[in-house]
């Protein structure tokens, strides 16, 4: 009797899948994908630091610091999801799997730098700032806004184009979901370049709408993987 055979219950049942998906891999990938949405509150948490008189105001900096922590969590979770799924994807297309990890690392790097810009402005605010420091603080915030567009506008499109392609090829998820990831990358590209050329404002409704398909794809992917992992064979 062969005692080295894996327990079938250790794998997720994927209809027509080209490679097996371990249940633990599905669970943790789904968990960390959902965790990448914890930074949504930064839209309001960063509001004080964008005020023109921020540096000379008495506003509490805790919200900005919390927002920075949430962004760091998201950056790390993005890398973790790519590494977890690499163990599966490398059996099918190692080049694209490495590309996904690389793009996630680049994305995370821009997020770390962006948070450093904001915390630099916070540091100026906490050190008895003078009027002469206002241009420096505004420059740091402007640099955050610009790198945000690159790291959280352009790079997610690259990520999901790679991820959607890998999922479509391996059939680890329904193909309609994979296609949303692939197709959704292009509105995000369009939104990024529209912002870069001044056609759209970074905070405009149209810029936000360009990310809806990608957001739906990643959140639904996380839910799908978690549900598959929890469901009994």
Buried (B, 14 or more C-beta within 10 A) or exposed (E): EEEEEEEEEEBBBBEEBEBBBBBEBBBBBBBBBBBBBBBEEBEEBBBBBBEEEBBBEEBEBEBBBEBBBBBBBBBBBBBBBBBBBBEBBBEBBEEBBBBBBBBBBBBBBBBBBBBBBBBBBBEBBEEEBEEEBBEBBBEBBEBBBBBBBBBBBBBBBBBBBBBBBBBBBBBBBBEEBBBBBBBBBBBBBBBBEBBBEEEBEBEBEBBBEBBEBBBBBBBBBBEBBBEBBEEEE
